[in-house]
Amino acid sequence: MLKYSALFICLLIILWLFARDRKSLPMTSGGLWIVLLWITIIGSRFVSAWFASGVEIDSSDVLIDGSPLDRNIFLTLIVTGAVVLIRRKPAWRIIFASNCWFFAFFFYCGMSILWSDFPFVSFKRWIKELGNIIMVMIILTERSPINAIIAVFARYTYVVIPLSVILIYFFPEIGTSIDADSMDIACTGVTINKNSLGVVTFICCLFTVWDLVYIRTQKEKTTDKVDLIRQVILLCVMSWLMYLANSMTALLCLVLGIGMLLIMKIPVFKSQSRFIGTYSLLLGLLIVYISSIPAIREAFLNTVGRDITLTGRTDLWADLWREPINPLVGTGYQSFWLGSRADFLWEKYLYHPIQAHNGYLETYLNGGMIGMFMLTAMIVKTGSNLNKYLLQDSNFTVLMQAIFVIAVLYNLTEAMFGRLTLFWVVLSVAALYHPPLHDSMSRHTFSRTSVGNTTNKELT
């Protein structure tokens, strides 16, 4: 009885949080509710995974047939989202030109279906990736896209963070699992593993910190105390969830992201923003240097509480490099972890990997050297665009830049490029964010009643 009372109170809190933002941060169109439902599903569990008879996400990625329930839900959202987007008649020429390499990478993934051993499975997964792009474009074609993305992710935070706490403490049969590596109890919350919970928490936390640091600290703001207390409480809950998740990758990403947000508030550092690409490259080289020297790598990993194999990742990478694939074009879009290759690796690794735990290696396995070239070009173009917008004194671009840098580094130990993940959706927003397009669509102001009014010029 206690656990159902806790769940009922949690739902009341979520409804109250939604009601608080109904006027101050409204969902300005029906399309945004479609986006919210989409990211809530991919940023927690597929619908079938909530039922005992459903297909868990870990297995649905390797089962060729997948779940009919999930397939129908995703297809409904994609078709509905496409109708919304078509009715808006966006300036496609400007959209494609804003990041041509992003779309080149997407279409190359679609082309690689032709040489996949499982073309129909690859096609279904590519259609879901099309759904990601549709949802991102719905956000970016709103009259105030910055308002839209903050409204969506605020409500996403209100749902997944409180529910994760309730599931972990009152419904452990849902909110926890047995870690395949340590055989200890792992906290998963609304997600399916501790790493996913870490990513969800870190993204929600980064948006909340940005809101506090860049929106509520405007000189002309009059802060609503209740709203401020709410944000601080949410941050405390997210910090506790990050501790429970025990995901070192997510924690390091969060520390780096918050550090970037705070540093960019300091004028002397913000004036050096044009060199952020160089600094990111140096940071990447430093990570490679640390990884290449066993003594330094071991000392660093011991400091953060991880073993020298990065929880078996280095062994997996060595095996994956030995797998016979076409080095030029790979195995086809999201095809590597299907069939006999997956069966062989599943026999060797207890935790049954369904990704390479490295986004760049994963891209190579599925798309070969051509895929890696496309991905690299997309990363360079995205970084160049964000750096240009950052020089225009854009506070929102600071958040997108932090997400971009973190994504580049995050993919050293996890794979999320071109996959149905929350992180890839957020990175896609950063890649396709194009202020000139948005300025031509709307001259509306960004408004949040609880913290005053901020014009588009101040944010974009």
C-alpha positions in Angstrom: 0.0 0.0 0.0 2.9 2.4 0.8 4.5 2.1 -2.6 1.2 2.9 -4.4 0.7 5.9 -2.1 4.2 7.1 -3.0 3.5 6.6 -6.7 0.2 8.6 -6.4 2.0 11.4 -4.6 4.7 11.4 -7.3 2.1 11.7 -10.0 0.5 14.6 -8.2 3.9 16.3 -8.0 4.5 15.8 -11.8 1.0 17.3 -12.5 1.8 20.3 -10.3 5.1 20.8 -12.1 3.4 20.7 -15.4 0.7 23.2 -14.2 3.5 25.6 -12.9 4.9 25.8 -16.4 1.6 25.9 -18.3 1.8 29.7 -18.6 5.4 30.5 -17.9 6.8 27.9 -20.3 4.0 26.7 -22.5 4.0 23.9 -25.1 3.2 26.2 -28.0 1.9 23.6 -30.4 0.5 20.1 -30.5 3.6 19.0 -32.3 5.7 19.5 -29.2 3.6 16.9 -27.3 4.5 14.4 -30.0 8.1 15.3 -29.4 7.8 15.0 -25.7 6.2 11.5 -26.0 9.0 10.4 -28.4 11.9 11.5 -26.2 10.1 10.1 -23.1 10.0 6.7 -24.7 13.6 6.6 -26.1 14.8 8.4 -23.0 13.4 5.7 -20.6 12.2 2.3 -21.9 10.4 1.2 -25.0 6.7 0.7 -24.2 7.0 -3.2 -24.4 9.7 -3.2 -21.9 7.3 -1.9 -19.2 5.4 -5.2 -19.4 6.5 -8.6 -18.2 5.5 -10.1 -21.5 7.2 -7.4 -23.6 10.5 -7.4 -25.3 13.3 -5.8 -23.3 15.3 -3.1 -25.0 18.5 -5.2 -24.5 17.0 -8.0 -26.5 14.8 -6.1 -28.9 17.9 -4.6 -30.6 19.2 -8.1 -31.4 15.9 -9.9 -32.1 15.3 -9.5 -35.8 11.5 -9.2 -35.5 11.5 -6.8 -32.6 8.3 -5.8 -30.8 5.1 -5.2 -32.8 3.8 -2.9 -30.1 6.9 -0.7 -30.2 6.9 -0.8 -34.0 3.3 0.4 -34.2 3.8 3.2 -31.6 7.0 4.5 -33.3 5.3 4.4 -36.7 2.3 6.3 -35.4 4.5 9.0 -33.9 6.6 9.2 -37.1 3.6 9.6 -39.4 1.9 12.1 -37.1 5.2 14.1 -36.7 5.7 14.0 -40.5 2.2 15.5 -41.1 2.9 18.3 -38.6 6.2 19.1 -40.3 4.9 19.0 -43.8 2.1 21.4 -42.9 4.6 23.9 -41.7 6.4 24.0 -45.1 9.9 24.6 -43.7 12.6 26.1 -45.8 14.2 22.8 -46.7 17.0 24.3 -48.8 18.2 26.4 -45.9 17.8 23.4 -43.5 19.9 21.1 -45.7 22.5 23.8 -46.3 22.8 24.5 -42.5 24.6 21.2 -42.0 24.8 19.3 -45.3 27.2 16.7 -43.7 24.6 15.7 -41.1 22.2 14.8 -43.9 24.9 13.2 -46.0 25.7 10.9 -43.0 22.0 10.1 -42.6 21.4 9.3 -46.3 24.6 7.3 -46.4 23.3 5.2 -43.5 20.1 4.7 -45.6 22.2 3.7 -48.6 24.1 1.1 -46.6 20.9 -0.9 -46.2 21.6 -2.2 -49.7 24.6 -4.3 -48.6 23.2 -5.3 -45.2 22.8 -9.0 -44.4 19.5 -8.0 -42.8 18.2 -5.2 -45.1 14.6 -5.1 -43.7 15.9 -4.8 -40.1 18.3 -2.1 -41.2 15.4 -0.3 -43.0 13.2 -0.4 -39.9 15.9 1.1 -37.8 16.7 3.8 -40.4 13.0 4.8 -40.4 13.3 5.2 -36.6 16.3 7.4 -37.2 14.2 9.4 -39.6 11.7 9.8 -36.7 14.5 11.3 -34.7 15.1 13.9 -37.4 11.4 14.7 -37.7 11.1 15.3 -34.0 14.2 17.6 -34.0 12.8 19.5 -37.0 9.5 20.0 -35.2 11.3 21.7 -32.4 13.5 23.8 -34.7 10.5 24.9 -36.9 8.6 26.3 -33.9 8.1 30.0 -33.8 10.5 30.1 -30.9 12.7 27.0 -31.1 14.7 27.8 -27.9 11.5 28.2 -26.0 10.3 24.9 -27.5 13.3 22.8 -26.6 13.4 24.1 -23.0 9.7 23.5 -22.6 10.0 19.9 -23.9 13.0 19.0 -21.8 11.7 20.7 -18.7 8.6 18.4 -18.8 10.7 15.4 -19.7 12.8 16.1 -16.5 9.6 16.4 -14.4 8.5 13.0 -15.5 11.7 10.8 -15.5 13.5 12.2 -12.5 10.8 11.8 -9.8 9.6 8.5 -11.3 13.1 7.1 -11.2 13.4 7.8 -7.5 10.0 6.1 -6.9 10.8 3.0 -9.0 14.2 2.5 -7.3 13.0 2.8 -3.7 9.4 1.5 -3.9 9.3 -0.7 -7.0 12.8 -2.3 -7.1 11.6 -5.1 -9.3 11.3 -2.4 -12.0 13.7 0.3 -10.9 16.7 -1.9 -10.2 18.5 -4.9 -11.9 21.5 -7.2 -11.5 24.7 -5.8 -13.0 26.1 -8.5 -15.3 29.7 -7.5 -14.5 29.7 -7.2 -10.7 26.5 -9.2 -10.0 25.5 -6.3 -7.6 22.2 -4.5 -7.6 22.2 -1.6 -10.1 19.8 1.3 -10.0 18.1 1.8 -13.3 15.0 4.0 -12.5 12.9 4.5 -15.6 15.7 3.2 -17.9 17.0 -0.3 -18.5 20.6 0.0 -17.1 22.6 2.2 -14.9 24.5 3.8 -17.7 21.3 4.9 -19.4 20.1 6.3 -16.1 23.4 8.2 -15.8 22.9 9.7 -19.3 19.3 10.7 -18.7 20.2 12.3 -15.3 23.2 14.2 -16.7 21.3 15.6 -19.7 18.4 16.8 -17.4 20.9 18.2 -15.0 22.8 20.1 -17.7 19.6 21.7 -19.0 18.6 22.7 -15.4 22.0 24.2 -14.6 22.0 26.1 -17.8 18.5 27.5 -16.9 19.7 28.6 -13.5 23.0 30.1 -14.7 22.1 31.7 -17.9 18.3 32.5 -17.7 17.7 33.3 -14.1 20.8 35.4 -13.6 19.8 38.1 -16.2 20.1 41.4 -14.5 16.5 42.4 -15.3 15.1 39.2 -13.9 12.8 39.0 -10.9 13.1 35.4 -9.7 10.1 33.5 -8.5 11.2 31.9 -5.2 9.0 28.9 -5.4 10.3 28.3 -8.9 13.9 28.6 -7.8 13.4 26.3 -4.8 11.8 23.8 -7.2 14.8 23.9 -9.5 17.3 23.5 -6.6 15.3 20.5 -5.2 15.4 18.9 -8.7 19.1 19.4 -8.9 19.6 17.7 -5.5 17.4 14.8 -6.6 19.4 14.5 -9.8 22.7 14.6 -7.9 21.4 11.7 -5.8 20.3 9.7 -8.9 23.8 10.3 -10.4 25.3 8.8 -7.3 22.9 5.8 -7.4 23.6 5.2 -11.1 27.3 4.9 -10.4 28.1 5.7 -14.1 31.5 7.2 -14.2 31.2 8.2 -17.9 28.0 10.2 -17.2 29.5 11.8 -14.1 32.6 12.9 -15.9 30.4 14.3 -18.8 28.3 16.2 -16.3 31.3 17.7 -14.5 32.8 18.7 -17.9 29.5 20.2 -19.1 28.9 22.2 -15.9 32.5 23.4 -16.1 32.0 24.6 -19.6 28.8 26.4 -18.7 30.4 28.2 -15.7 33.7 29.1 -17.6 31.7 30.7 -20.4 30.1 33.1 -17.9 33.6 34.5 -17.3 34.3 37.3 -19.9 38.0 36.5 -20.2 37.2 32.8 -21.1 34.3 33.8 -23.3 36.6 36.0 -25.4 38.6 32.8 -26.2 35.5 31.0 -27.5 36.8 31.1 -31.0 39.5 28.6 -29.9 37.1 26.1 -28.3 37.6 23.7 -31.2 41.4 23.8 -30.7 40.9 23.3 -26.9 38.6 20.3 -27.6 41.1 18.8 -29.9 43.9 19.2 -27.3 41.6 17.6 -24.7 40.9 14.7 -27.0 44.6 14.2 -27.7 45.3 14.3 -23.9 42.7 11.5 -23.5 44.4 9.5 -26.2 47.8 10.1 -24.6 46.5 9.0 -21.2 45.0 5.9 -22.8 48.1 4.9 -24.7 50.5 4.8 -21.7 49.5 1.9 -19.4 50.9 3.4 -16.2 49.2 6.7 -16.6 45.9 5.0 -17.7 46.0 2.7 -14.8 46.6 5.5 -12.3 43.8 7.6 -13.7 41.3 4.7 -13.8 42.2 3.8 -10.3 41.5 7.3 -9.2 38.0 7.3 -10.7 37.3 3.7 -9.4 37.5 1.8 -12.7 39.6 -1.1 -13.8 42.3 -0.9 -16.6 40.1 -2.7 -19.1 37.3 0.0 -18.7 34.9 -2.7 -17.5 35.9 -5.1 -20.3 35.7 -2.5 -23.1 39.3 -2.8 -24.2 38.9 -6.6 -24.6 35.8 -6.1 -26.6 37.4 -3.5 -28.9 40.3 -5.8 -29.6 37.9 -8.6 -30.7 35.8 -6.2 -32.8 38.9 -5.0 -34.7 39.6 -8.6 -35.6 36.1 -9.2 -37.0 36.2 -9.6 -40.9 34.1 -6.8 -42.4 34.3 -4.7 -45.6 36.6 -1.9 -44.4 35.3 0.5 -47.0 31.5 0.3 -46.5 31.1 -1.9 -43.4 28.2 -4.3 -42.7 25.3 -1.9 -43.3 23.3 0.3 -41.1 23.1 -1.1 -37.5 23.7 -4.6 -38.9 26.9 -5.6 -37.2 25.1 -6.9 -34.0 22.8 -9.2 -35.8 23.2 -12.9 -36.7 26.3 -15.1 -36.3 28.6 -12.2 -35.3 26.4 -11.3 -32.3 26.0 -15.0 -31.4 29.7 -15.5 -31.3 30.3 -12.4 -29.1 27.4 -13.2 -26.8 29.0 -16.6 -26.1 32.3 -14.9 -25.1 30.9 -11.9 -23.1 28.6 -12.5 -20.2 26.9 -9.1 -20.4 25.8 -9.7 -24.1 27.1 -6.5 -25.8 24.8 -4.9 -28.4 27.1 -2.0 -29.2 30.8 -1.5 -29.5 31.0 0.9 -26.5 32.8 3.3 -28.8 30.8 5.5 -31.2 33.6 5.8 -33.8 34.3 2.1 -33.8 30.6 1.3 -34.1 30.3 3.7 -37.1 33.2 1.9 -38.7 31.7 -1.5 -38.2 28.4 -0.5 -39.7 29.5 2.1 -42.3 33.2 1.4 -42.9 35.7 4.1 -43.8 33.2 6.0 -45.8 30.8 6.2 -42.8 33.7 7.4 -40.6 34.5 10.1 -43.1 30.9 11.2 -43.2 30.7 11.3 -39.4 34.0 13.2 -39.1 32.8 15.8 -41.6 29.5 16.1 -39.7 31.4 16.7 -36.4 33.7 19.3 -37.9 30.8 21.1 -39.6 28.7 21.1 -36.4 31.6 22.4 -34.3 32.3 25.1 -36.9 28.6 26.2 -36.9 28.4 26.3 -33.1 31.6 28.2 -32.8 30.3 30.8 -35.2 27.0 31.2 -33.3 28.9 31.4 -30.0 30.8 34.4 -31.3 27.5 36.1 -31.8 27.0 36.0 -27.9 24.4 33.3 -27.9 23.6 31.9 -24.5 21.7 29.0 -26.0 24.7 28.1 -28.1 26.8 27.8 -25.0 24.5 24.9 -23.9 24.6 23.3 -27.4 28.4 23.7 -27.5 28.8 21.9 -24.2 26.6 19.1 -25.4 28.5 18.8 -28.6 31.9 18.6 -26.9 30.6 16.1 -24.4 29.1 14.0 -27.2 32.4 13.8 -29.0 34.2 12.6 -25.8 31.3 10.4 -24.6 31.6 8.3 -27.7 35.0 7.2 -26.7 33.4 4.7 -24.3 29.8 4.5 -25.5 28.1 4.4 -28.9 25.3 6.8 -29.6 25.9 8.2 -33.1 22.9 7.5 -35.4 21.1 5.4 -32.7 17.7 5.7 -31.1 19.0 7.4 -27.9 18.2 10.6 -26.1 21.8 11.8 -26.4 21.7 11.5 -30.2 18.4 13.5 -30.3 20.0 16.4 -28.3 23.2 16.3 -30.4 21.0 16.4 -33.6 19.4 19.6 -32.2 22.9 21.1 -31.8 23.9 20.0 -35.3 20.8 21.4 -37.0 20.4 24.5 -34.9 20.6 27.5 -37.3 19.7 30.9 -36.0 19.4 32.6 -39.4 16.6 30.2 -40.2 14.8 30.8 -36.9 15.1 34.5 -37.1 13.4 34.5 -40.5 10.6 32.4 -39.2 9.8 34.4 -36.1 10.5 37.7 -34.3 8.7 36.5 -31.2 10.4 36.9 -27.8 11.4 34.1 -25.5 9.2 34.4 -22.4 9.3 32.8 -19.0 7.0 34.6 -16.6 8.7 33.2 -13.5 12.0 34.7 -14.4 11.0 37.7 -16.5 11.3 38.3 -20.2 14.3 37.7 -22.4 14.4 38.6 -26.0 15.5 36.3 -28.8 18.5 38.5 -29.4 19.7 37.8 -25.8 19.4 34.1 -26.3 20.1 33.6 -30.0 
